[in-house]
Amino acid sequence: MSGPWAAGGGDRLVRAYVVTGGRSSAARNHFDHITIISLSASSPYLDRTRLTTEHRRALDLLSVSAYSVAELGALQDLPLSVLRILLADLMESGHITTQRQITQTTGLDIKLLEDVLAGLQRL
């Protein structure tokens, strides 16, 4: 990771505190790192004047495509703990919505999983 969140960044904790408004966790709306986030249908019509730069950047990214929480964190160079708080704010204000996780499957190929495991063990 690069930027102010990288190891040794002196203002890392201060910036996290400022970005989250001093909060260490979201009051509600907890996000898994693989949850898919997209703009809500009403987002273009909602007021953005009270949003922070980080909130607006997330919305700008989501205007192009839906992303997982982990992808948004990487694109914004934010720790997931900070991003989850920002996303909870955006969910509460109606700007974003979540979609089903893309990892859900109808069936698993046990042979394929065993082959993958065997390959990983050979590494």
N, C-alpha and C positions, 0 to 999 in steps of 0.2 A: 504494500500500500504506500502511496506517496502523499504528499501534501501535509497539512497540519495535523492529520490523525496518525501519521507514521510514528513509529517508536522514536522517542527522543524529541518529539514536537513539544516545545515548552508551553504553548498555549492550548494544547489539546483539551485539557479538562475545563479550562475557562470557556473555550468555544462551545463545547458540549453543553455546559451550563447555560450559556446565553441562547443557543439555538433552541433548546428545549424549555426555556423559560424557568429553569431551575428544577424541572420535574425529572424524576429518575425512572418513572414508568407511566404508562398511559392509564387514565382512570378506567377506561373500558375500551373495547375494540382492540383485542390482541391479535397480532398478525404472525403467522408462521413464516419462515424465510422462503417457502415455496408458494405462498399464496399469490395468486395472480391479481394485480391491481389494474383497474382501468378507470377512465373518466366516467362519471355518471352522465346521464342524458341531460341533466339540468346544469351541469358544471359551467358551460359557456355563459349562462345567464346569471350566475351567482356573483356576488360582490367579492372582489379579490383585494380590496384596498387594505384590509386589516391583516393580510397574510404576509409572512416573512419572505425574504428572498429564497430561502430553502423550500418553503411551501410552493412558491411560484415556479421554481425550477422543476420540482417534481411534477407539477401540473403541465408544464411545457413539455417535459419528456413524455408524459402520458398522452399528450395530444397527438403524438406520432404513432404510438403503439402501446399495447398493454405490456406490463413487465411484472416479473416476480419481485417480491420484497428484496431479495438478495441482489437482483440485477439493478434495481433502483439505487440501492446502497452503493454499489460499485460505480454506477454512472455519476452519482453525486459525491462520491468520495466521503461518505458518511458511515459511521458505525451503525450496525443494525439496531442497536438499542436506541440511538438517537432518531433514526429513520422511523422506527415503529411509533414513537411518540408523535412525530410530524404526521404520519399517515393516520393515526387516531384522530388528530385534529381535523384533517381533511375529510375523514369519514363522518365525523360529527357535524361538520358544516355542510355535508351533502355533495362535496366536490368529487369524491371517488366512490367506487363500488368494488366489491371483490367478485372473482369468478371461481368456478371449480378448479381445483388443482389439476394440472396437466399430467400428474404422475399416476392418476387412478387408471387402473386397467380392468378389463373384464376377466382375464385369465392370465395365469403365469405359465411360462414354458419352463418346467423344472429342469429339463436337460440343458437348456440354454443357460440358466442360472448356475448349474453345476459346472458347465464349461467355463463360464466367466470366473467363477471362484477358483477353479483349477489354474486358469491362466494367471490370476492375481497371486496365487500362492507360489507360482514359478518365478515371479519377479524378484 
